[in-house]
Amino acid sequence: RLKPFNRLQVILQHLKMSKHTDSTAEVLLEKRGGAGVITLNRPKALNALNLSMVQQIYPQIKIWEQDPETFLIIIKGTGGKAFCAGGDIRAITDAGKVGNSLAQDFFREEYTLNNAIGTCKKPYVALIDGITMGGGVGVSVHGRFRVATEKTLFAMPETAIGLFPDVGGGYFLPRLPGKIGYYLALTGFRLKGRDVVKAGIATHFVESEKLPALEKDLISLKSPSIENIADLLNSYHVKSKVDQEKQFVLDEHMEKINSLFSANSMEEMVEKLKQDGSPFAIKQLETINKMSPTSLKLTLRQLREGASMSLQEVLTMEYRLSQACMRVNDFYEGVRAVLIDKDQSPRWKPAALEEVSDEFVDSCFKPLGNNDLKL
């Protein structure tokens, strides 16, 4: 029999569920069969995550994690274009400018959610169909299973807006094969479809049109183990024929990526790219030259340090970095140039890598005392 507290929780959960199945809600939380299903439901905003969505998803994951009748958690997006294109950056920018606490609260709660997904005791299946960037990567990549489709478009484009690849990027990016993670983090390079699996970011590939059938099969599994779920995903994966013969987009460049992106500093990396002089290296130089010099330096150090940290240590470090970025020009300027005015001409301060001092970079990694993220 249920203990009184648990009974209350179940009643509350049912009340909450009926509220969240309202199709206008920004996130739908439903129990279907043996699965808890999270549906990001802001199609017009490409399912970008805002604070209220994070605050609804987190407690629900915690409830499902404890519920003996929930065997797995599925997360997906609506609208057909995006799984989740990122965090609600504009709201954070507006808040940061006026010193509103949203700039602290959003990152704190988002990273706490990322950690809950990374440590979730129930198998977590992210259906990353369509655009999956930034905050969308944070609510998928740390789960046990990530299913890409031919429509998946993955990127961590933060260095272009004066930020850094957060949401645990410092954990998963340096753990990708070779220096792929460093390359993706610094250049914001976009991976599509099967390449998301080949890079080690997704675990499975399924045609987009097969997702409803896959979801139905996942929901109807009876008391599945992790192996049962993996077997089901594998059975769909092996039947997927789209782009099966295609070579990994970065294959021909891997040797260069591994040598050029293994530099100890951004200055050294730029020097290596210049010396290399190949069309590939010149193209990377052009891209890197557009990025925030401050972001590039923070990102390189974030990945180098994150490579040997736990997810919790990485998220704590990234929270410190997020708050440092809220205090300087580049984040606001990057958002202005890329998302608001869309002139794509940010005026970075400082404007050159050499002008971003080691002292400044060090200061961004310093503990925040009582304001540190506690996981």
C-alpha positions in Angstrom: 0.0 0.0 0.0 1.1 3.6 -0.7 2.3 5.6 2.3 0.2 8.7 2.9 2.9 11.0 1.5 3.2 8.9 -1.7 -0.5 8.8 -2.1 -0.6 12.6 -2.0 2.2 12.8 -4.5 0.3 10.5 -6.9 -2.9 12.6 -6.5 -0.9 15.8 -7.1 0.8 14.2 -10.1 -2.6 13.3 -11.7 -3.8 16.9 -11.2 -0.6 18.2 -12.7 -0.8 15.8 -15.6 -4.2 16.9 -16.5 -3.0 20.5 -16.5 0.1 19.7 -18.7 -1.7 17.8 -21.4 -3.3 21.1 -22.3 -2.0 21.6 -25.9 -1.2 25.2 -25.3 1.2 24.5 -22.5 4.9 25.1 -23.3 5.8 21.6 -22.1 3.6 18.6 -22.0 4.2 16.0 -19.3 2.3 12.7 -19.7 2.5 9.2 -18.4 1.8 6.8 -21.3 2.1 3.1 -20.8 5.4 2.4 -19.0 6.9 5.7 -20.1 7.0 9.3 -18.9 6.8 11.5 -22.0 8.2 15.1 -22.1 7.1 17.1 -25.1 8.7 20.5 -25.7 5.8 22.5 -27.1 6.9 25.9 -28.3 7.1 25.2 -32.0 7.1 28.9 -33.0 10.2 29.4 -30.9 11.7 26.2 -32.2 11.0 24.7 -28.7 13.6 26.9 -27.1 13.8 26.3 -23.3 12.7 28.9 -20.9 12.8 29.0 -17.1 9.2 27.9 -16.6 9.8 24.8 -18.9 12.9 23.9 -16.9 11.0 24.3 -13.6 8.2 21.9 -14.8 10.5 19.2 -16.3 12.9 18.9 -13.4 10.4 17.8 -10.6 8.6 15.6 -13.1 11.8 13.7 -13.9 12.4 13.3 -10.1 8.9 11.9 -9.6 9.2 9.4 -12.5 12.6 8.4 -11.3 11.0 7.2 -8.0 7.9 5.7 -9.6 8.0 1.9 -9.8 5.5 2.0 -12.7 7.7 4.3 -14.9 10.4 2.3 -16.8 11.7 5.0 -19.1 11.5 8.7 -19.9 11.1 10.0 -23.5 11.7 13.6 -24.5 10.8 15.0 -27.9 9.8 18.3 -29.6 6.7 19.4 -31.5 6.4 21.2 -34.9 8.6 19.1 -37.1 11.4 21.6 -37.4 13.2 21.4 -34.1 13.8 19.2 -31.2 15.0 22.2 -29.2 17.0 25.1 -30.7 18.5 26.2 -27.4 17.8 28.2 -24.3 15.7 31.3 -24.4 18.8 33.6 -24.8 16.9 36.8 -25.5 15.0 36.6 -22.2 18.4 36.1 -20.4 20.0 39.0 -22.3 17.2 41.4 -21.3 17.4 40.2 -17.7 21.2 40.5 -17.5 21.1 44.1 -18.8 19.0 45.2 -16.0 20.5 43.0 -13.3 17.4 40.8 -13.0 18.0 37.5 -11.2 16.8 35.5 -14.2 20.3 35.5 -15.6 21.4 33.6 -12.5 18.2 31.5 -12.0 18.0 30.3 -15.6 21.6 28.9 -15.7 21.4 27.5 -12.2 18.1 25.6 -12.9 19.0 24.6 -16.4 22.3 23.0 -15.3 20.5 21.3 -12.4 18.2 19.8 -14.9 21.1 18.7 -17.1 22.6 17.0 -14.1 19.3 15.3 -13.3 19.3 13.9 -16.8 22.9 12.8 -16.6 22.3 11.0 -13.3 18.8 9.7 -14.1 18.2 6.2 -12.8 15.6 5.5 -15.4 16.6 5.0 -19.1 16.2 8.4 -20.8 15.5 8.4 -24.5 15.8 11.7 -26.4 14.3 11.8 -29.9 16.4 14.6 -31.4 14.5 15.2 -34.6 15.3 18.5 -36.3 17.4 21.4 -34.9 19.2 20.4 -31.7 21.5 23.2 -30.4 22.7 24.6 -27.1 20.1 24.1 -24.4 18.5 21.4 -26.6 21.8 19.5 -26.5 21.7 19.8 -22.7 18.4 18.1 -22.3 19.4 15.2 -24.7 23.1 14.4 -24.8 23.4 13.4 -21.1 20.6 10.8 -21.4 21.4 7.2 -22.0 19.9 7.1 -25.5 19.9 9.8 -28.2 18.1 9.0 -31.4 19.0 11.2 -34.4 17.1 11.3 -37.7 17.9 12.6 -41.2 16.5 16.0 -40.1 18.8 16.3 -37.0 20.9 19.5 -37.1 23.4 19.6 -34.2 25.6 22.5 -33.2 27.0 24.3 -30.2 27.2 27.8 -31.8 27.9 29.7 -28.5 31.3 31.3 -29.4 29.4 33.3 -32.0 27.3 35.0 -29.4 29.9 35.7 -26.7 29.1 32.6 -24.7 30.7 29.1 -24.5 29.3 25.6 -25.2 27.6 25.2 -21.8 24.9 22.7 -20.5 27.7 20.2 -19.9 29.6 20.8 -23.1 32.8 20.8 -21.1 32.0 17.2 -20.2 30.8 15.6 -23.4 32.7 17.5 -26.1 36.3 16.6 -25.0 35.1 13.0 -24.7 34.2 12.7 -28.4 36.7 10.9 -30.7 40.0 12.8 -31.3 39.6 16.5 -31.2 36.1 16.6 -32.8 34.6 18.2 -29.7 37.2 21.0 -29.7 36.5 21.6 -33.3 32.7 21.7 -32.8 33.0 23.9 -29.8 35.3 26.6 -31.2 33.9 26.8 -34.7 30.2 26.0 -34.1 30.3 23.6 -37.0 27.0 21.9 -37.8 26.5 18.2 -38.0 23.6 16.7 -39.9 21.7 13.4 -39.8 23.8 10.3 -39.5 26.9 12.4 -38.9 25.5 13.1 -35.4 25.8 9.4 -34.6 29.2 9.1 -36.3 30.6 11.9 -34.2 29.5 10.0 -31.1 26.8 12.5 -30.0 23.7 10.3 -30.9 23.5 6.6 -30.1 21.0 5.6 -32.8 19.7 6.7 -36.2 16.0 6.3 -37.2 14.1 7.8 -40.1 12.0 10.8 -39.0 8.8 9.2 -40.2 9.4 6.1 -38.1 9.5 8.0 -34.8 5.8 7.7 -34.0 6.0 3.9 -34.4 9.2 3.8 -32.4 7.6 5.9 -29.6 4.6 3.6 -29.6 6.8 0.5 -29.3 8.8 2.1 -26.5 5.6 3.0 -24.6 4.2 -0.5 -24.9 7.3 -2.3 -23.6 6.3 -4.3 -20.5 8.6 -3.6 -17.5 11.6 -3.2 -19.8 15.2 -3.4 -18.8 17.9 -1.1 -20.3 18.8 -4.0 -22.6 15.2 -4.4 -23.8 15.1 -0.7 -24.7 18.5 -0.9 -26.4 17.4 -3.9 -28.4 14.3 -2.1 -29.6 16.3 1.0 -30.6 18.9 -1.2 -32.4 16.2 -3.0 -34.3 15.0 0.4 -35.7 18.5 1.6 -36.3 19.6 -1.4 -38.4 16.5 -1.0 -40.6 17.2 2.6 -41.4 18.6 2.9 -44.9 18.7 6.7 -45.4 22.3 8.0 -46.1 23.7 4.6 -45.0 26.5 4.7 -47.6 27.5 8.2 -46.9 31.0 8.9 -45.5 31.3 10.9 -42.3 31.5 14.6 -43.2 34.7 15.1 -41.2 36.5 11.9 -42.2 38.8 13.6 -44.7 39.7 16.3 -42.3 40.1 14.3 -39.1 43.9 14.2 -39.3 44.1 18.0 -39.6 41.4 18.5 -36.9 43.3 16.2 -34.5 46.6 18.0 -35.0 45.4 21.6 -35.4 42.9 21.6 -32.6 45.2 20.0 -30.0 47.0 23.4 -29.4 47.5 24.5 -25.8 46.3 28.0 -26.4 44.1 29.9 -28.9 47.1 31.9 -30.1 49.0 28.7 -30.8 46.0 27.2 -32.6 45.7 30.3 -34.9 49.4 30.1 -35.6 49.1 26.3 -36.5 46.2 27.1 -38.8 48.1 29.9 -40.5 51.2 27.7 -41.0 49.1 24.8 -42.3 47.6 27.0 -45.0 45.4 24.3 -46.6 41.9 25.3 -47.8 40.4 23.6 -44.7 42.7 25.4 -42.3 42.0 28.8 -44.0 38.3 28.2 -43.7 38.6 27.4 -40.0 40.7 30.6 -39.5 38.0 32.7 -41.2 35.4 31.1 -38.9 37.4 31.5 -35.7 38.2 35.2 -36.6 34.5 35.9 -36.4 34.0 34.5 -32.9 34.3 36.3 -29.6 38.0 36.2 -28.6 36.9 36.0 -25.0 34.6 33.1 -25.7 37.3 31.2 -27.6 39.7 31.4 -24.7 37.1 30.5 -22.1 35.9 27.6 -24.3 39.4 26.1 -24.9 40.1 26.1 -21.2 36.6 24.8 -20.3 37.2 21.8 -22.6 40.8 21.1 -21.5 39.7 21.2 -17.8 36.4 19.4 -18.3 38.1 16.4 -20.0 39.1 15.1 -16.6 36.1 16.3 -14.5 32.9 14.7 -13.5 29.7 16.1 -15.0 28.9 17.7 -11.6 32.3 19.4 -11.5 31.9 20.6 -15.1 28.4 22.1 -14.5 29.8 23.9 -11.4 32.6 25.3 -13.5 30.2 26.3 -16.3 27.9 28.1 -13.9 30.9 30.2 -12.8 31.6 30.9 -16.5 28.0 31.8 -17.3 27.9 34.4 -14.5 31.3 35.8 -15.8 29.8 36.1 -19.3 26.8 38.1 -17.9 29.2 40.7 -16.5 31.0 41.5 -19.8 30.2 43.1 -23.2 30.5 40.2 -25.6 27.4 38.2 -24.7 25.1 41.2 -25.1 26.9 42.3 -28.2 26.8 38.8 -29.7 23.1 38.4 -29.1 22.4 41.8 -30.6 24.4 41.0 -33.8 23.2 37.5 -34.3 19.7 37.3 -32.9 18.3 40.9 -32.5 19.6 43.2 -35.2 20.9 40.2 -37.2 23.7 42.3 -38.8 26.2 39.5 -38.1 28.8 42.2 -37.3 29.5 42.0 -33.5 32.0 44.5 -32.1 33.9 42.3 -29.6 35.7 43.8 -26.7 38.6 43.0 -26.5 38.7 42.5 -30.3 41.9 40.3 -30.4 42.9 37.1 -28.7 46.1 38.7 -27.5 44.1 41.3 -25.6 42.2 38.7 -23.5 44.5 38.3 -20.6 45.3 35.1 -18.7 44.3 37.0 -15.5 40.9 37.8 -16.9 40.4 34.1 -18.0 41.5 32.9 -14.5 39.0 35.3 -12.9 36.1 33.7 -14.8 36.8 30.3 -13.3 37.0 31.5 -9.7 34.5 30.0 -7.2 31.5 32.1 -6.4 31.4 31.3 -2.7 27.8 31.0 -1.5 26.6 31.6 -5.1 28.3 28.5 -6.5 26.1 25.9 -8.2 25.3 23.2 -5.7 24.5 19.8 -7.2 
